[in-house]
Amino acid sequence: MLVLWLVIAVSALVHWLYRLNKDYYVMSFFAKRVRTKDGQPLSSLVALPKGVTIFGNSFDLYGKDHAGVFNMSRQRSKLGQSYVEYGMGTPIYNLIDADSADIVLNNQNLITKGLVYNFLHPFLRTGLLTSTGKKWHARRKMLTPTFHFNILGQFQEIFKTESQKFLQQFKGQDETIISLNDVIPRFTLNSICETAMGVKLDEMAEKGDRYRENFASIEECFIRRLSNPLYWGDTLFNLFAAKDYASALDVVHGFSSEIIAKRRVLLEDELESRKETQTADEDLYAGKKKRFAMLDTLICAEKDGLIDHTGICEEVDTLMFEGYDTTSIGLIFGLMNMGLYADKQELCFQEIQEHIEDDLSNLDISQLNKLKYLDYFVKETMRLYPSVPIMGRATVQETELSNGLILPKATQITIHVFDIHRNPKFWDSPEEFKPERFSPENSQNRHTYAYIPFSAGQRNCIGQKYAMQEMKTLLVAVLKQFKILPVTDPESIVFTTGITLRTKNKIQVKLQRRK
Ligand code: HEM
């Protein structure tokens, strides 16, 4: 009798699970399924890659090394269309085409970042990059004026000075091989600290080096969580893994706190001296005579009760990380490409010779804007090597997209910038380096969202103009003095996953002084 009841109970359970499986992917820990508006099978709109275990795609990344995690997405992109996966109770909508990117990035309801951004919370807490809703709106409004054209114009002197300082290290050398991963990040960290934070790193150089080293441990932690679904939530992670990274977090937070403390003192002095010399119609924030660092805006907003000290720390950590790491990657690959494509380097150089004085004295934004080919060159570099290869969003409610998909609440949306930028549907010979693609005539028929290195829509990169200006300034300064020759074979580059684009090997070039 008992056996009969047991059989009935099991059959009922199986039947119930079978019916439930229509709406939920039962084996993938009850992930709610993505539906289509017209009831067509989901496979008519997206690809549905099979998982490696019976648990949907939950454990597809488990046990993979950093290169394996990166390559997994590249393999998936060969499906030729955007795809849906189901992992650990969550639907994941992966975009590899410009049309879907357009739909998602322009959806006003899709401004909340995805689950993986939670892995950055111990480091950045909820600053501009990771926050959402009212908090994000308020911070974006507060920081937008600090990237105003006038302010960027005033940063140009710093970029120039830092570029010249960068070149000083090769003084007296006619030829030298450099590891770009070792020398570039110091330049970009110095630049962001002096522009955005208003603090020179000269006497803090060692602390800057420690910041960068410890940043690498934080990234390690990020990847550990990404590739192990057991650590996706905070509870198990905090219990078993968080302590391994506590000291690295102390170092990076200590560094940013020291910068804030230094700037508070400098700002008080500066405001005092400005009060004495200011004329009635001078704007204290955009005064022509002296720069106003971005951090100053935050400190002044604190005085008005619009942000507190923790908020300032969040934004300083965010700006410092975003501002130094992303531009480093752009410059590393930009210089590598200069070496690899001598003819294109020459076109950049000739243009620089035409517009820029040898001592860089006229190198301001208007001159930089005349360097059209350099602009195409940097853009093409960021197409093939986008510093942010992946972006993520999450739905906060069931969301219907104009392409006919209905995404359940808490769906993760992954925008594979790396794959969109190499999608043959939008790019001819996508693997080839061809800066000319970005000339106005060659760009006019291209889908706007086929190229999104700085994202697009409401949550686009606030620092994109700053980044282009900084990267171009260093490239001009280097090309003025040196010819760049290739060292690293691009075929040998192994990409690995990270918070931003990473390679297993360091990238080297040879600098040869121009006669
Ligand atoms: C080559 C350089 C850069 C690239 C490729 C880049 C790319 C991006 C991308 C793709 C996003 C969107 C991220 C997402 O949705 O998850 C973003 C956001 C952001 N970027 Fe950049 N970035 C660069 C440089 C900078 C610089 C120099 C700064 C600051 C000085 C900066 C500050 C930010 C901030 C604060 C956000 C968050 C904006 C928001 O959500 O409102 N970025 N960046």
Residues whose N, C-alpha, C, O or C-beta is under 5 A from the ligand:
A	BS01	HEM	L128 L129 R140 L319 E322 G323 T326 T327 G330 S387 V388 M391 G392 I452 P453 F454 S455 Q458 R459 N460 C461 I462 G463 Y466 A467
